[in-house]
Amino acid sequence: MGDKAGIFLITYNFLDLTKACLESLKKATAYPYKLLVVENNSTDATLAYLNSMGITTIASQRALSISEAINIGMQRFMADPEIGYIAWIHNDMLFYQGWLANLIQVLKQNPDIGKISPYNFQGPPEQYNDVIAAKFMSDNRDKCYPAHGGPWVMRKEVVADVGYFDEGYGDCGGYEDWDYNNRLLAKGYRVMISWSSVVWHPGMGTRKHLDTRAAAVKNASRYTSKWGKGPRV
């Protein structure tokens, strides 16, 4: 098994966000990685842009649920012998030097951590830069606590152990991440956020534009039937 990171992004419209995200990722990520975009049947120029940039893309001809799209990305990298780590990023994120290498270092030092995420800067992005981020990461390099966040990184062998996301969770209704966290915990892994890494992420860049109420109700019911009331982490 290799040591590269397989980073995948799910896109659905909002090309301006995707451009900024990918430009930031390329500039800020020194750790060796492969990029994959799961293009979720956008109606704007996203697919044409990705193709013009030569970015490896899997284009769906129908609207996928979050779980389905995540699994496509995970499965592609699980089959790649050069990949040792799998990461999911969102298109409303910006990155800072060292963000990925620091997360992978935490995983290497703590084999019981199943899924690791960075701290998220929020507010106007122009108030942050690599210098500010580097100081934050250095000052908090030992701070790591149980919590769920995004983006996330997992070791390939953890995915092999725990499996893929439950595709019974539909559309963008949520709960699929809490479900996966519980499965990680059940296997004895920890789900953590490390302040030794930071990205800018206001959250819900695409999802806030969608009507997810019906899917959320359905997904909540599925989650409760499996795990009871409330997430575990």
C-alpha positions in Angstrom: 0.0 0.0 0.0 1.3 3.4 -0.9 1.5 6.6 1.2 -0.3 9.1 -1.1 -3.6 10.7 -0.1 -6.6 10.2 -2.3 -8.7 13.4 -2.1 -12.1 13.5 -3.5 -14.6 16.3 -3.9 -18.3 16.1 -4.7 -19.7 18.9 -7.0 -23.2 20.0 -7.8 -23.2 23.5 -9.4 -21.6 26.6 -7.8 -18.6 26.5 -10.1 -17.2 29.7 -8.5 -16.8 27.8 -5.2 -15.2 24.8 -6.9 -12.7 26.9 -8.8 -11.6 28.7 -5.6 -11.4 25.5 -3.6 -9.3 23.6 -6.2 -7.0 26.5 -6.7 -6.5 26.8 -3.0 -6.0 23.0 -2.6 -3.3 23.0 -5.3 -1.4 26.0 -3.8 -1.6 24.8 -0.2 -1.1 21.0 -0.4 2.5 19.8 -0.5 1.7 16.3 0.7 1.6 14.0 -2.3 -2.0 13.3 -3.4 -4.3 12.3 -6.2 -7.5 14.3 -6.8 -10.9 13.0 -7.9 -14.1 14.9 -8.5 -17.4 13.1 -8.3 -19.6 15.4 -10.5 -23.2 15.0 -9.3 -25.1 16.0 -12.5 -24.5 19.7 -12.3 -26.6 22.0 -14.6 -24.0 24.7 -14.8 -20.5 24.6 -16.5 -18.8 22.6 -13.7 -18.3 19.4 -15.7 -16.9 21.4 -18.7 -14.5 23.2 -16.5 -13.3 20.1 -14.8 -12.7 18.4 -18.2 -10.9 21.5 -19.5 -8.5 21.4 -16.5 -7.8 17.7 -17.0 -9.1 16.8 -13.5 -10.0 13.2 -13.0 -13.7 13.2 -12.9 -16.5 10.7 -12.5 -19.6 12.3 -13.9 -23.0 10.9 -12.7 -25.9 11.0 -15.1 -28.4 11.3 -12.2 -28.5 13.0 -8.8 -26.7 10.9 -6.3 -27.2 10.9 -2.5 -24.3 12.1 -0.4 -23.6 8.5 0.7 -23.6 7.2 -2.9 -21.2 10.0 -4.0 -18.9 9.5 -1.0 -18.7 5.7 -1.7 -17.8 6.3 -5.3 -14.8 8.4 -4.2 -13.8 6.0 -1.5 -14.1 2.9 -3.8 -12.0 4.5 -6.5 -9.1 5.2 -4.1 -9.5 1.9 -2.2 -8.6 0.2 -5.6 -5.5 2.4 -6.1 -2.3 0.7 -4.7 -0.6 4.1 -4.4 -3.1 5.4 -1.9 -2.7 5.1 1.8 -5.1 7.8 3.0 -8.5 8.9 1.8 -9.9 12.4 2.3 -13.1 14.1 1.5 -13.2 17.9 1.0 -16.0 20.3 0.2 -16.1 23.0 -2.4 -16.7 25.8 0.2 -13.3 25.2 1.7 -10.0 27.0 1.4 -6.7 25.5 2.6 -3.4 26.5 4.3 0.1 25.2 4.0 0.5 22.0 6.0 -3.2 21.2 6.6 -3.0 17.7 5.1 0.5 16.7 6.2 -0.4 17.6 9.8 -3.5 15.5 9.8 -1.7 12.5 8.4 1.0 12.9 11.0 -1.6 12.7 13.7 -3.0 9.5 12.1 0.5 8.0 12.0 1.1 8.8 15.6 -2.3 7.5 16.8 -3.4 4.3 15.0 -6.5 4.2 17.1 -7.9 7.3 15.4 -10.2 6.2 12.7 -11.2 9.6 11.3 -9.5 13.0 11.8 -10.6 16.5 10.8 -9.0 19.9 11.1 -10.2 23.0 13.0 -12.4 25.2 10.8 -11.7 29.0 10.5 -15.0 30.9 9.8 -15.9 34.5 9.0 -14.5 36.5 6.1 -11.7 34.5 4.5 -9.6 37.6 3.9 -8.8 37.9 7.6 -6.7 34.7 7.4 -3.6 33.7 5.5 -0.8 31.1 5.7 1.1 33.0 8.4 -1.9 33.2 10.7 -2.8 29.6 10.0 0.8 28.4 10.6 0.8 30.1 14.0 -2.6 28.7 14.9 -1.5 25.2 14.0 1.9 25.5 15.9 0.3 27.0 19.0 -2.3 24.1 19.1 -0.3 21.2 17.7 -1.1 19.0 20.7 -4.8 19.9 20.9 -7.0 17.0 19.7 -10.4 16.1 21.0 -13.4 13.8 20.2 -15.6 15.5 17.7 -17.0 15.3 14.1 -15.9 17.7 11.4 -14.9 18.3 7.8 -12.9 17.8 5.8 -11.9 14.4 7.1 -9.0 11.9 6.5 -9.0 8.2 7.1 -6.3 5.5 6.7 -7.1 3.1 3.9 -7.0 0.1 6.3 -9.7 1.7 8.5 -12.0 1.9 5.5 -11.3 -1.7 4.7 -12.2 -2.6 8.3 -15.3 -0.4 8.7 -16.7 -0.4 5.1 -18.5 2.2 3.1 -21.3 4.7 3.9 -24.8 3.4 4.3 -26.6 4.3 1.0 -30.0 4.0 2.7 -29.6 7.6 3.8 -31.1 9.6 0.9 -30.3 12.8 -0.9 -28.6 15.5 1.2 -30.6 14.8 4.3 -27.7 14.2 6.7 -27.1 11.6 9.3 -25.0 9.4 7.1 -21.9 10.9 8.7 -23.1 10.3 12.3 -24.0 6.7 11.2 -20.4 6.2 10.0 -18.9 7.7 13.1 -20.9 5.2 15.2 -19.6 2.4 13.2 -16.0 3.6 13.7 -16.6 3.8 17.4 -18.1 0.3 17.5 -14.9 -0.9 16.0 -12.8 0.7 18.7 -11.6 3.7 16.7 -11.7 7.4 17.8 -13.3 10.2 15.7 -11.3 13.4 16.4 -10.6 17.0 15.5 -7.0 18.2 15.6 -6.1 21.8 16.0 -2.7 21.0 14.5 -4.5 21.5 11.2 -6.9 24.2 10.0 -8.9 25.1 6.9 -11.4 27.8 6.2 -14.9 26.3 6.0 -18.1 28.3 6.6 -20.2 25.1 5.9 -23.2 24.3 3.8 -21.9 25.9 0.7 -24.1 23.8 -1.6 -26.6 22.2 0.8 -28.0 25.5 2.1 -29.4 26.1 -1.4 -31.3 22.8 -1.4 -34.6 21.9 0.2 -33.5 19.0 2.4 -36.4 18.9 4.9 -38.1 15.7 3.6 -34.8 13.9 3.3 -33.8 15.0 6.7 -36.9 13.5 8.3 -36.5 10.2 6.4 -32.8 10.0 7.3 -33.5 10.8 11.0 -35.9 8.0 11.1 -33.4 5.6 9.6 -30.7 6.7 12.0 -32.9 6.4 15.1 -34.0 2.9 14.1 -30.3 1.8 13.9 -28.7 3.8 16.8 -31.4 5.2 19.0 -31.8 8.9 19.8 -28.9 11.3 19.2 -25.4 10.9 17.8 -22.6 9.3 19.8 -19.9 11.8 18.7 
